[in-house]
Amino acid sequence: MNNYENSKKARRIASIIYLLIMAVILGGTYLSEQQKKLTEMASKDSIQSIETPAVFSYTQVRN
């Protein structure tokens, strides 16, 4: 192989490594955002459940 073919192979390998690294970074960012949204929703639900009174049943309880 001549120098051009060797450099072409090295550039291809470098570009594939770059794409893999970018995919990991973007995937991690996406998962982090999803986790933040779920945590935010869970905290809103827990705050809302504390603020609203619990209704257990509409039937009357006989003692």
PyMOL Python script that loads the backbone (N, CA, C, O; Angstrom):
from pymol import cmd

cmd.read_pdbstr("""\
ATOM      1  N   MET A   1       0.837  -1.178   0.000  1.00  0.00           N
ATOM      2  CA  MET A   1       0.000   0.000   0.000  1.00  0.00           C
ATOM      3  C   MET A   1       0.884   1.243   0.000  1.00  0.00           C
ATOM      4  O   MET A   1       1.944   1.277   0.625  1.00  0.00           O
ATOM      5  N   ASN A   2       0.429   2.236  -0.701  1.00  0.00           N
ATOM      6  CA  ASN A   2       1.204   3.468  -0.695  1.00  0.00           C
ATOM      7  C   ASN A   2       0.729   4.391   0.421  1.00  0.00           C
ATOM      8  O   ASN A   2      -0.202   4.062   1.155  1.00  0.00           O
ATOM      9  N   ASN A   3       1.371   5.536   0.540  1.00  0.00           N
ATOM     10  CA  ASN A   3       1.063   6.460   1.635  1.00  0.00           C
ATOM     11  C   ASN A   3      -0.368   6.985   1.576  1.00  0.00           C
ATOM     12  O   ASN A   3      -1.012   7.165   2.610  1.00  0.00           O
ATOM     13  N   TYR A   4      -0.853   7.225   0.388  1.00  0.00           N
ATOM     14  CA  TYR A   4      -2.222   7.740   0.237  1.00  0.00           C
ATOM     15  C   TYR A   4      -3.241   6.741   0.767  1.00  0.00           C
ATOM     16  O   TYR A   4      -4.170   7.126   1.476  1.00  0.00           O
ATOM     17  N   GLU A   5      -3.085   5.484   0.439  1.00  0.00           N
ATOM     18  CA  GLU A   5      -4.026   4.462   0.913  1.00  0.00           C
ATOM     19  C   GLU A   5      -3.938   4.291   2.422  1.00  0.00           C
ATOM     20  O   GLU A   5      -4.956   4.090   3.084  1.00  0.00           O
ATOM     21  N   ASN A   6      -2.733   4.370   2.970  1.00  0.00           N
ATOM     22  CA  ASN A   6      -2.576   4.274   4.427  1.00  0.00           C
ATOM     23  C   ASN A   6      -3.245   5.449   5.130  1.00  0.00           C
ATOM     24  O   ASN A   6      -3.915   5.269   6.147  1.00  0.00           O
ATOM     25  N   SER A   7      -3.065   6.643   4.590  1.00  0.00           N
ATOM     26  CA  SER A   7      -3.684   7.808   5.222  1.00  0.00           C
ATOM     27  C   SER A   7      -5.203   7.762   5.071  1.00  0.00           C
ATOM     28  O   SER A   7      -5.929   8.196   5.965  1.00  0.00           O
ATOM     29  N   LYS A   8      -5.682   7.242   3.951  1.00  0.00           N
ATOM     30  CA  LYS A   8      -7.118   7.112   3.740  1.00  0.00           C
ATOM     31  C   LYS A   8      -7.727   6.147   4.753  1.00  0.00           C
ATOM     32  O   LYS A   8      -8.802   6.408   5.292  1.00  0.00           O
ATOM     33  N   LYS A   9      -7.057   5.056   5.008  1.00  0.00           N
ATOM     34  CA  LYS A   9      -7.526   4.078   5.989  1.00  0.00           C
ATOM     35  C   LYS A   9      -7.526   4.686   7.389  1.00  0.00           C
ATOM     36  O   LYS A   9      -8.460   4.471   8.161  1.00  0.00           O
ATOM     37  N   ALA A  10      -6.492   5.436   7.713  1.00  0.00           N
ATOM     38  CA  ALA A  10      -6.407   6.072   9.029  1.00  0.00           C
ATOM     39  C   ALA A  10      -7.518   7.107   9.205  1.00  0.00           C
ATOM     40  O   ALA A  10      -8.100   7.215  10.284  1.00  0.00           O
ATOM     41  N   ARG A  11      -7.808   7.859   8.160  1.00  0.00           N
ATOM     42  CA  ARG A  11      -8.884   8.855   8.246  1.00  0.00           C
ATOM     43  C   ARG A  11     -10.240   8.184   8.426  1.00  0.00           C
ATOM     44  O   ARG A  11     -11.084   8.674   9.177  1.00  0.00           O
ATOM     45  N   ARG A  12     -10.448   7.074   7.744  1.00  0.00           N
ATOM     46  CA  ARG A  12     -11.716   6.353   7.907  1.00  0.00           C
ATOM     47  C   ARG A  12     -11.875   5.826   9.329  1.00  0.00           C
ATOM     48  O   ARG A  12     -12.950   5.928   9.920  1.00  0.00           O
ATOM     49  N   ILE A  13     -10.822   5.276   9.861  1.00  0.00           N
ATOM     50  CA  ILE A  13     -10.870   4.763  11.236  1.00  0.00           C
ATOM     51  C   ILE A  13     -11.121   5.904  12.212  1.00  0.00           C
ATOM     52  O   ILE A  13     -11.922   5.773  13.137  1.00  0.00           O
ATOM     53  N   ALA A  14     -10.431   7.027  12.003  1.00  0.00           N
ATOM     54  CA  ALA A  14     -10.618   8.192  12.887  1.00  0.00           C
ATOM     55  C   ALA A  14     -12.046   8.721  12.792  1.00  0.00           C
ATOM     56  O   ALA A  14     -12.622   9.116  13.805  1.00  0.00           O
ATOM     57  N   SER A  15     -12.616   8.735  11.608  1.00  0.00           N
ATOM     58  CA  SER A  15     -13.980   9.241  11.467  1.00  0.00           C
ATOM     59  C   SER A  15     -14.992   8.314  12.134  1.00  0.00           C
ATOM     60  O   SER A  15     -15.975   8.777  12.712  1.00  0.00           O
ATOM     61  N   ILE A  16     -14.752   7.013  12.055  1.00  0.00           N
ATOM     62  CA  ILE A  16     -15.654   6.066  12.716  1.00  0.00           C
ATOM     63  C   ILE A  16     -15.564   6.219  14.232  1.00  0.00           C
ATOM     64  O   ILE A  16     -16.588   6.199  14.915  1.00  0.00           O
ATOM     65  N   ILE A  17     -14.370   6.370  14.756  1.00  0.00           N
ATOM     66  CA  ILE A  17     -14.194   6.581  16.202  1.00  0.00           C
ATOM     67  C   ILE A  17     -14.883   7.870  16.630  1.00  0.00           C
ATOM     68  O   ILE A  17     -15.547   7.911  17.666  1.00  0.00           O
ATOM     69  N   TYR A  18     -14.722   8.929  15.827  1.00  0.00           N
ATOM     70  CA  TYR A  18     -15.367  10.205  16.120  1.00  0.00           C
ATOM     71  C   TYR A  18     -16.884  10.046  16.161  1.00  0.00           C
ATOM     72  O   TYR A  18     -17.535  10.551  17.076  1.00  0.00           O
ATOM     73  N   LEU A  19     -17.452   9.347  15.176  1.00  0.00           N
ATOM     74  CA  LEU A  19     -18.897   9.147  15.153  1.00  0.00           C
ATOM     75  C   LEU A  19     -19.383   8.342  16.357  1.00  0.00           C
ATOM     76  O   LEU A  19     -20.445   8.627  16.910  1.00  0.00           O
ATOM     77  N   LEU A  20     -18.615   7.346  16.758  1.00  0.00           N
ATOM     78  CA  LEU A  20     -18.997   6.563  17.937  1.00  0.00           C
ATOM     79  C   LEU A  20     -18.982   7.416  19.200  1.00  0.00           C
ATOM     80  O   LEU A  20     -19.886   7.326  20.031  1.00  0.00           O
ATOM     81  N   ILE A  21     -17.963   8.231  19.337  1.00  0.00           N
ATOM     82  CA  ILE A  21     -17.884   9.107  20.514  1.00  0.00           C
ATOM     83  C   ILE A  21     -19.049  10.094  20.525  1.00  0.00           C
ATOM     84  O   ILE A  21     -19.661  10.321  21.568  1.00  0.00           O
ATOM     85  N   MET A  22     -19.352  10.677  19.377  1.00  0.00           N
ATOM     86  CA  MET A  22     -20.472  11.617  19.304  1.00  0.00           C
ATOM     87  C   MET A  22     -21.799  10.924  19.605  1.00  0.00           C
ATOM     88  O   MET A  22     -22.672  11.512  20.243  1.00  0.00           O
ATOM     89  N   ALA A  23     -21.958   9.691  19.156  1.00  0.00           N
ATOM     90  CA  ALA A  23     -23.187   8.949  19.438  1.00  0.00           C
ATOM     91  C   ALA A  23     -23.333   8.696  20.937  1.00  0.00           C
ATOM     92  O   ALA A  23     -24.434   8.792  21.478  1.00  0.00           O
ATOM     93  N   VAL A  24     -22.237   8.376  21.603  1.00  0.00           N
ATOM     94  CA  VAL A  24     -22.284   8.155  23.052  1.00  0.00           C
ATOM     95  C   VAL A  24     -22.639   9.451  23.772  1.00  0.00           C
ATOM     96  O   VAL A  24     -23.446   9.442  24.701  1.00  0.00           O
ATOM     97  N   ILE A  25     -22.048  10.554  23.356  1.00  0.00           N
ATOM     98  CA  ILE A  25     -22.333  11.839  24.002  1.00  0.00           C
ATOM     99  C   ILE A  25     -23.788  12.242  23.790  1.00  0.00           C
ATOM    100  O   ILE A  25     -24.468  12.631  24.739  1.00  0.00           O
ATOM    101  N   LEU A  26     -24.266  12.152  22.562  1.00  0.00           N
ATOM    102  CA  LEU A  26     -25.651  12.527  22.288  1.00  0.00           C
ATOM    103  C   LEU A  26     -26.648  11.592  22.968  1.00  0.00           C
ATOM    104  O   LEU A  26     -27.681  12.036  23.469  1.00  0.00           O
ATOM    105  N   GLY A  27     -26.338  10.302  22.983  1.00  0.00           N
ATOM    106  CA  GLY A  27     -27.211   9.349  23.663  1.00  0.00           C
ATOM    107  C   GLY A  27     -27.268   9.606  25.158  1.00  0.00           C
ATOM    108  O   GLY A  27     -28.338   9.531  25.763  1.00  0.00           O
ATOM    109  N   GLY A  28     -26.133   9.906  25.752  1.00  0.00           N
ATOM    110  CA  GLY A  28     -26.095  10.217  27.180  1.00  0.00           C
ATOM    111  C   GLY A  28     -26.861  11.478  27.507  1.00  0.00           C
ATOM    112  O   GLY A  28     -27.552  11.549  28.522  1.00  0.00           O
ATOM    113  N   THR A  29     -26.738  12.475  26.646  1.00  0.00           N
ATOM    114  CA  THR A  29     -27.476  13.722  26.844  1.00  0.00           C
ATOM    115  C   THR A  29     -28.972  13.483  26.755  1.00  0.00           C
ATOM    116  O   THR A  29     -29.741  14.004  27.562  1.00  0.00           O
ATOM    117  N   TYR A  30     -29.379  12.699  25.780  1.00  0.00           N
ATOM    118  CA  TYR A  30     -30.802  12.387  25.625  1.00  0.00           C
ATOM    119  C   TYR A  30     -31.340  11.648  26.850  1.00  0.00           C
ATOM    120  O   TYR A  30     -32.403  11.991  27.368  1.00  0.00           O
ATOM    121  N   LEU A  31     -30.615  10.646  27.305  1.00  0.00           N
ATOM    122  CA  LEU A  31     -31.059   9.889  28.479  1.00  0.00           C
ATOM    123  C   LEU A  31     -31.096  10.764  29.729  1.00  0.00           C
ATOM    124  O   LEU A  31     -31.988  10.620  30.565  1.00  0.00           O
ATOM    125  N   SER A  32     -30.140  11.661  29.854  1.00  0.00           N
ATOM    126  CA  SER A  32     -30.115  12.573  30.996  1.00  0.00           C
ATOM    127  C   SER A  32     -31.334  13.483  30.992  1.00  0.00           C
ATOM    128  O   SER A  32     -31.952  13.699  32.034  1.00  0.00           O
ATOM    129  N   GLU A  33     -31.679  14.014  29.838  1.00  0.00           N
ATOM    130  CA  GLU A  33     -32.854  14.878  29.730  1.00  0.00           C
ATOM    131  C   GLU A  33     -34.132  14.103  30.060  1.00  0.00           C
ATOM    132  O   GLU A  33     -35.018  14.629  30.735  1.00  0.00           O
ATOM    133  N   GLN A  34     -34.229  12.877  29.595  1.00  0.00           N
ATOM    134  CA  GLN A  34     -35.407  12.064  29.896  1.00  0.00           C
ATOM    135  C   GLN A  34     -35.516  11.798  31.400  1.00  0.00           C
ATOM    136  O   GLN A  34     -36.607  11.836  31.968  1.00  0.00           O
ATOM    137  N   GLN A  35     -34.382  11.532  32.030  1.00  0.00           N
ATOM    138  CA  GLN A  35     -34.372  11.286  33.473  1.00  0.00           C
ATOM    139  C   GLN A  35     -34.788  12.535  34.234  1.00  0.00           C
ATOM    140  O   GLN A  35     -35.524  12.444  35.216  1.00  0.00           O
ATOM    141  N   LYS A  36     -34.325  13.701  33.792  1.00  0.00           N
ATOM    142  CA  LYS A  36     -34.712  14.956  34.448  1.00  0.00           C
ATOM    143  C   LYS A  36     -36.211  15.185  34.331  1.00  0.00           C
ATOM    144  O   LYS A  36     -36.851  15.611  35.293  1.00  0.00           O
ATOM    145  N   LYS A  37     -36.778  14.905  33.156  1.00  0.00           N
ATOM    146  CA  LYS A  37     -38.214  15.084  32.962  1.00  0.00           C
ATOM    147  C   LYS A  37     -39.005  14.153  33.868  1.00  0.00           C
ATOM    148  O   LYS A  37     -39.995  14.562  34.474  1.00  0.00           O
ATOM    149  N   LEU A  38     -38.571  12.905  33.962  1.00  0.00           N
ATOM    150  CA  LEU A  38     -39.279  11.945  34.818  1.00  0.00           C
ATOM    151  C   LEU A  38     -39.195  12.349  36.282  1.00  0.00           C
ATOM    152  O   LEU A  38     -40.179  12.245  37.014  1.00  0.00           O
ATOM    153  N   THR A  39     -38.028  12.809  36.711  1.00  0.00           N
ATOM    154  CA  THR A  39     -37.851  13.243  38.095  1.00  0.00           C
ATOM    155  C   THR A  39     -38.710  14.465  38.386  1.00  0.00           C
ATOM    156  O   THR A  39     -39.309  14.574  39.457  1.00  0.00           O
ATOM    157  N   GLU A  40     -38.766  15.384  37.426  1.00  0.00           N
ATOM    158  CA  GLU A  40     -39.573  16.584  37.583  1.00  0.00           C
ATOM    159  C   GLU A  40     -41.049  16.227  37.695  1.00  0.00           C
ATOM    160  O   GLU A  40     -41.761  16.767  38.542  1.00  0.00           O
ATOM    161  N   MET A  41     -41.503  15.326  36.849  1.00  0.00           N
ATOM    162  CA  MET A  41     -42.906  14.911  36.895  1.00  0.00           C
ATOM    163  C   MET A  41     -43.231  14.200  38.194  1.00  0.00           C
ATOM    164  O   MET A  41     -44.301  14.409  38.767  1.00  0.00           O
ATOM    165  N   ALA A  42     -42.321  13.363  38.664  1.00  0.00           N
ATOM    166  CA  ALA A  42     -42.552  12.632  39.908  1.00  0.00           C
ATOM    167  C   ALA A  42     -42.616  13.591  41.091  1.00  0.00           C
ATOM    168  O   ALA A  42     -43.435  13.406  41.991  1.00  0.00           O
ATOM    169  N   SER A  43     -41.767  14.605  41.100  1.00  0.00           N
ATOM    170  CA  SER A  43     -41.781  15.549  42.212  1.00  0.00           C
ATOM    171  C   SER A  43     -43.050  16.394  42.173  1.00  0.00           C
ATOM    172  O   SER A  43     -43.604  16.720  43.223  1.00  0.00           O
ATOM    173  N   LYS A  44     -43.521  16.754  40.970  1.00  0.00           N
ATOM    174  CA  LYS A  44     -44.774  17.507  40.872  1.00  0.00           C
ATOM    175  C   LYS A  44     -45.941  16.665  41.363  1.00  0.00           C
ATOM    176  O   LYS A  44     -46.822  17.175  42.055  1.00  0.00           O
ATOM    177  N   ASP A  45     -45.961  15.386  41.016  1.00  0.00           N
ATOM    178  CA  ASP A  45     -47.032  14.497  41.455  1.00  0.00           C
ATOM    179  C   ASP A  45     -47.029  14.333  42.963  1.00  0.00           C
ATOM    180  O   ASP A  45     -48.089  14.320  43.589  1.00  0.00           O
ATOM    181  N   SER A  46     -45.845  14.208  43.554  1.00  0.00           N
ATOM    182  CA  SER A  46     -45.784  14.027  45.004  1.00  0.00           C
ATOM    183  C   SER A  46     -46.203  15.294  45.723  1.00  0.00           C
ATOM    184  O   SER A  46     -46.851  15.220  46.767  1.00  0.00           O
ATOM    185  N   ILE A  47     -45.851  16.446  45.195  1.00  0.00           N
ATOM    186  CA  ILE A  47     -46.268  17.708  45.808  1.00  0.00           C
ATOM    187  C   ILE A  47     -47.769  17.877  45.667  1.00  0.00           C
ATOM    188  O   ILE A  47     -48.436  18.317  46.603  1.00  0.00           O
ATOM    189  N   GLN A  48     -48.302  17.534  44.511  1.00  0.00           N
ATOM    190  CA  GLN A  48     -49.733  17.663  44.277  1.00  0.00           C
ATOM    191  C   GLN A  48     -50.512  16.717  45.176  1.00  0.00           C
ATOM    192  O   GLN A  48     -51.573  17.085  45.680  1.00  0.00           O
ATOM    193  N   SER A  49     -50.006  15.507  45.388  1.00  0.00           N
ATOM    194  CA  SER A  49     -50.721  14.557  46.247  1.00  0.00           C
ATOM    195  C   SER A  49     -50.685  14.991  47.702  1.00  0.00           C
ATOM    196  O   SER A  49     -51.594  14.656  48.461  1.00  0.00           O
ATOM    197  N   ILE A  50     -49.672  15.718  48.107  1.00  0.00           N
ATOM    198  CA  ILE A  50     -49.610  16.229  49.483  1.00  0.00           C
ATOM    199  C   ILE A  50     -50.612  17.367  49.658  1.00  0.00           C
ATOM    200  O   ILE A  50     -51.241  17.486  50.709  1.00  0.00           O
ATOM    201  N   GLU A  51     -50.762  18.201  48.635  1.00  0.00           N
ATOM    202  CA  GLU A  51     -51.636  19.359  48.729  1.00  0.00           C
ATOM    203  C   GLU A  51     -53.113  18.996  48.640  1.00  0.00           C
ATOM    204  O   GLU A  51     -53.939  19.680  49.243  1.00  0.00           O
ATOM    205  N   THR A  52     -53.467  17.957  47.918  1.00  0.00           N
ATOM    206  CA  THR A  52     -54.871  17.597  47.757  1.00  0.00           C
ATOM    207  C   THR A  52     -55.247  16.541  48.789  1.00  0.00           C
ATOM    208  O   THR A  52     -54.465  15.628  49.054  1.00  0.00           O
ATOM    209  N   PRO A  53     -56.424  16.658  49.368  1.00  0.00           N
ATOM    210  CA  PRO A  53     -56.839  15.650  50.347  1.00  0.00           C
ATOM    211  C   PRO A  53     -57.155  14.322  49.665  1.00  0.00           C
ATOM    212  O   PRO A  53     -57.629  14.280  48.530  1.00  0.00           O
ATOM    213  N   ALA A  54     -56.888  13.279  50.365  1.00  0.00           N
ATOM    214  CA  ALA A  54     -57.129  11.943  49.821  1.00  0.00           C
ATOM    215  C   ALA A  54     -58.592  11.562  50.018  1.00  0.00           C
ATOM    216  O   ALA A  54     -59.152  11.746  51.099  1.00  0.00           O
ATOM    217  N   VAL A  55     -59.194  11.039  48.979  1.00  0.00           N
ATOM    218  CA  VAL A  55     -60.564  10.552  49.044  1.00  0.00           C
ATOM    219  C   VAL A  55     -60.489   9.044  48.887  1.00  0.00           C
ATOM    220  O   VAL A  55     -60.113   8.535  47.831  1.00  0.00           O
ATOM    221  N   PHE A  56     -60.851   8.334  49.950  1.00  0.00           N
ATOM    222  CA  PHE A  56     -60.699   6.889  49.926  1.00  0.00           C
ATOM    223  C   PHE A  56     -61.906   6.196  49.312  1.00  0.00           C
ATOM    224  O   PHE A  56     -61.768   5.233  48.558  1.00  0.00           O
ATOM    225  N   SER A  57     -63.087   6.698  49.642  1.00  0.00           N
ATOM    226  CA  SER A  57     -64.272   6.016  49.163  1.00  0.00           C
ATOM    227  C   SER A  57     -65.453   6.962  49.223  1.00  0.00           C
ATOM    228  O   SER A  57     -65.496   7.864  50.059  1.00  0.00           O
ATOM    229  N   TYR A  58     -66.417   6.754  48.328  1.00  0.00           N
ATOM    230  CA  TYR A  58     -67.635   7.547  48.363  1.00  0.00           C
ATOM    231  C   TYR A  58     -68.724   6.856  49.168  1.00  0.00           C
ATOM    232  O   TYR A  58     -69.769   7.451  49.433  1.00  0.00           O
ATOM    233  N   THR A  59     -68.493   5.607  49.560  1.00  0.00           N
ATOM    234  CA  THR A  59     -69.508   4.899  50.336  1.00  0.00           C
ATOM    235  C   THR A  59     -69.350   5.236  51.809  1.00  0.00           C
ATOM    236  O   THR A  59     -68.255   5.531  52.288  1.00  0.00           O
ATOM    237  N   GLN A  60     -70.450   5.186  52.498  1.00  0.00           N
ATOM    238  CA  GLN A  60     -70.410   5.477  53.911  1.00  0.00           C
ATOM    239  C   GLN A  60     -69.904   4.270  54.692  1.00  0.00           C
ATOM    240  O   GLN A  60     -70.176   3.120  54.348  1.00  0.00           O
ATOM    241  N   VAL A  61     -69.179   4.563  55.728  1.00  0.00           N
ATOM    242  CA  VAL A  61     -68.628   3.512  56.562  1.00  0.00           C
ATOM    243  C   VAL A  61     -69.515   3.362  57.790  1.00  0.00           C
ATOM    244  O   VAL A  61     -69.811   4.344  58.472  1.00  0.00           O
ATOM    245  N   ARG A  62     -69.934   2.139  58.069  1.00  0.00           N
ATOM    246  CA  ARG A  62     -70.777   1.886  59.228  1.00  0.00           C
ATOM    247  C   ARG A  62     -69.918   1.405  60.396  1.00  0.00           C
ATOM    248  O   ARG A  62     -69.091   0.504  60.258  1.00  0.00           O
ATOM    249  N   ASN A  63     -70.137   2.022  61.521  1.00  0.00           N
ATOM    250  CA  ASN A  63     -69.400   1.603  62.738  1.00  0.00           C
ATOM    251  C   ASN A  63     -70.232   0.761  63.609  1.00  0.00           C
ATOM    252  O   ASN A  63     -69.774   0.325  64.665  1.00  0.00           O
TER     253      ASN A  63
END
""", "prot")
cmd.dss("prot")
cmd.show_as("cartoon", "prot")
cmd.util.cbc("prot")
cmd.orient("prot")
